Amino acid sequence: MATNPTLPYRILGPSTELADNCVNPYYLEGLKHRVAVARIAGKLFAFDDLFRECPLSAGLLTGTTIMSQGDGSQFDVASGAVLRGPATARLATYEVREANGQIEVRI
């Protein structure tokens, strides 16, 4: 997980909009960056949403594994590790939390 305590948390949206075992995409306008957040068994995981121009947030989530619709690559959203190729580079992950009813990410 990319952790830099000097970076601020950025508010993504209300935590009530992300159900358990689901993934939501978010666009950080100021950074021109897409990030996805998954809630799995009540825990949040944030990671880059785009993989080869295909949104991972639209992929199949099974436990902590998400599969790309584009090429079938599978990633562990907790660690970013490639579980099955053809992808070879790990997925960037980010520190994420719930605070004051909002989902916040440090990126």
C-alpha positions as CSV (number, residue, x, y, z in Angstrom):
1,M,0.0,0.0,0.0
2,A,1.3,3.4,-0.9
3,T,1.5,5.3,2.4
4,N,2.7,8.9,2.7
5,P,1.6,10.5,6.0
6,T,2.4,14.0,4.5
7,L,-0.4,13.6,1.9
8,P,-3.8,14.8,2.9
9,Y,-6.9,12.5,2.8
10,R,-9.3,13.4,0.0
11,I,-13.0,12.9,0.4
12,L,-14.5,10.6,-2.2
13,G,-18.2,10.4,-1.1
14,P,-20.6,9.2,1.5
15,S,-19.8,5.9,3.1
16,T,-23.4,4.8,2.9
17,E,-23.1,4.6,-1.0
18,L,-20.7,1.7,-0.8
19,A,-22.4,-1.6,0.2
20,D,-20.5,-4.6,1.5
21,N,-18.8,-6.8,-1.2
22,C,-19.1,-4.0,-3.8
23,V,-16.7,-1.7,-5.6
24,N,-17.3,2.0,-6.5
25,P,-15.3,4.1,-8.8
26,Y,-14.3,7.7,-8.0
27,Y,-12.7,10.4,-10.0
28,L,-10.3,12.8,-8.3
29,E,-10.7,15.9,-10.5
30,G,-7.8,17.8,-9.1
31,L,-5.4,14.9,-9.8
32,K,-7.2,13.7,-12.9
33,H,-7.0,10.2,-11.4
34,R,-9.5,7.4,-11.1
35,V,-9.5,5.3,-7.9
36,A,-11.8,2.4,-6.9
37,V,-12.8,1.5,-3.4
38,A,-14.1,-1.9,-2.4
39,R,-15.8,-2.8,0.9
40,I,-15.2,-6.4,1.8
41,A,-16.5,-7.9,5.1
42,G,-16.8,-4.3,6.4
43,K,-13.2,-3.3,5.5
44,L,-12.2,-0.8,2.8
45,F,-9.6,-1.2,0.1
46,A,-8.6,1.5,-2.4
47,F,-6.7,0.9,-5.6
48,D,-6.2,2.3,-9.1
49,D,-9.4,1.9,-11.1
50,L,-8.0,1.8,-14.6
51,F,-6.1,-1.2,-15.9
52,R,-5.2,-1.0,-19.6
53,E,-8.0,1.6,-20.1
54,C,-10.6,-0.7,-18.6
55,P,-12.2,0.2,-15.2
56,L,-11.5,-2.5,-12.6
57,S,-14.5,-1.2,-10.7
58,A,-16.7,-2.9,-13.3
59,G,-14.8,-6.2,-12.9
60,L,-15.8,-9.3,-11.0
61,L,-15.1,-9.1,-7.2
62,T,-14.7,-12.3,-5.4
63,G,-13.4,-11.9,-1.8
64,T,-10.4,-9.7,-2.2
65,T,-9.8,-10.7,-5.8
66,I,-10.9,-8.5,-8.6
67,M,-10.8,-9.6,-12.3
68,S,-10.4,-7.2,-15.2
69,Q,-13.1,-7.4,-17.8
70,G,-10.5,-6.5,-20.4
71,D,-8.0,-9.3,-20.3
72,G,-9.0,-11.5,-17.3
73,S,-6.0,-10.4,-15.1
74,Q,-6.7,-10.9,-11.4
75,F,-5.4,-8.7,-8.6
76,D,-5.6,-8.9,-4.8
77,V,-7.2,-5.5,-3.8
78,A,-5.6,-5.7,-0.3
79,S,-2.0,-5.9,-1.5
80,G,-2.2,-5.1,-5.2
81,A,-0.5,-8.4,-6.1
82,V,-1.1,-9.9,-9.5
83,L,-2.8,-13.3,-8.9
84,R,-3.2,-14.2,-12.5
85,G,-1.9,-12.6,-15.7
86,P,-1.4,-11.5,-18.3
87,A,-0.8,-8.5,-16.1
88,T,2.8,-8.4,-14.7
89,A,2.8,-5.2,-12.7
90,R,1.1,-5.0,-9.3
91,L,-1.9,-2.7,-8.8
92,A,-1.3,0.6,-6.9
93,T,-3.2,0.6,-3.6
94,Y,-3.9,3.5,-1.3
95,E,-4.7,4.1,2.4
96,V,-8.4,4.5,2.8
97,R,-10.7,5.2,5.8
98,E,-14.2,6.1,6.9
99,A,-14.5,9.4,8.8
100,N,-17.5,11.5,9.6
101,G,-19.7,9.4,7.3
102,Q,-17.4,9.8,4.3
103,I,-14.9,7.6,2.5
104,E,-11.5,9.2,2.4
105,V,-8.4,8.2,0.5
106,R,-4.8,9.3,0.8
107,I,-3.3,9.6,-2.6
